Amino acid sequence: MDVGAEVIRVIEALYDSGWSDGLPIAPPTRARVAELVRVTGRDADVVVGEIPPMGGRATIRKLAANAVM
């Protein structure tokens, strides 16, 4: 499987940013995130919770992006 240089760069950037604990990670492309949002049947910007300690807003879109990764 040839994933291409751009995908490899994105994966390396995700690791370098500390967004992975060493487990495999996939780039959260717009298409992948949109598909996960679609199957929820909910609006992407619905806030479903608050993330401590700084009170970040957990939206359907943000949760979908994390699920893709």
C-alpha positions in Angstrom: 0.0 0.0 0.0 1.4 3.4 -1.0 0.1 6.0 1.3 2.0 8.8 -0.2 4.6 11.3 1.2 2.0 13.8 2.3 0.2 11.3 4.5 3.5 10.2 6.0 4.3 13.8 6.8 1.0 14.3 8.5 1.4 11.2 10.6 4.9 12.2 11.7 3.6 15.7 12.6 0.8 14.1 14.7 3.4 12.0 16.6 5.8 15.0 16.9 2.9 17.1 18.3 2.3 14.6 21.1 -1.1 13.7 19.8 -0.3 10.0 20.0 1.0 7.8 22.8 2.9 5.7 20.3 -0.1 3.7 19.0 -1.1 3.9 15.4 -2.8 7.2 14.3 -4.7 8.2 11.2 -5.0 11.7 9.8 -8.4 13.1 10.5 -9.3 14.1 7.0 -12.3 16.3 6.3 -14.0 13.4 4.5 -13.4 10.9 7.4 -14.6 13.3 10.0 -17.7 14.3 7.9 -18.6 10.6 7.5 -18.5 10.0 11.3 -20.5 13.2 11.9 -23.0 12.1 9.3 -23.7 8.7 10.9 -24.4 10.3 14.3 -27.4 12.1 12.8 -26.5 15.2 14.8 -25.2 18.6 13.9 -21.4 18.8 13.9 -21.3 21.8 16.2 -23.6 20.4 19.0 -21.7 20.7 22.3 -22.0 17.4 24.1 -19.8 18.2 27.1 -17.0 20.2 28.7 -13.4 19.0 28.9 -11.7 19.7 32.2 -9.6 21.4 33.4 -9.8 24.3 31.0 -13.5 23.8 30.0 -12.9 23.0 26.3 -16.1 22.4 24.3 -16.5 18.8 23.1 -18.5 19.1 19.9 -19.6 16.2 17.7 -17.1 17.3 15.1 -14.2 17.4 17.6 -15.2 14.0 19.0 -15.4 12.6 15.4 -11.9 13.9 14.6 -10.5 12.2 17.7 -12.3 9.0 16.8 -10.8 9.0 13.4 -7.3 9.4 14.8 
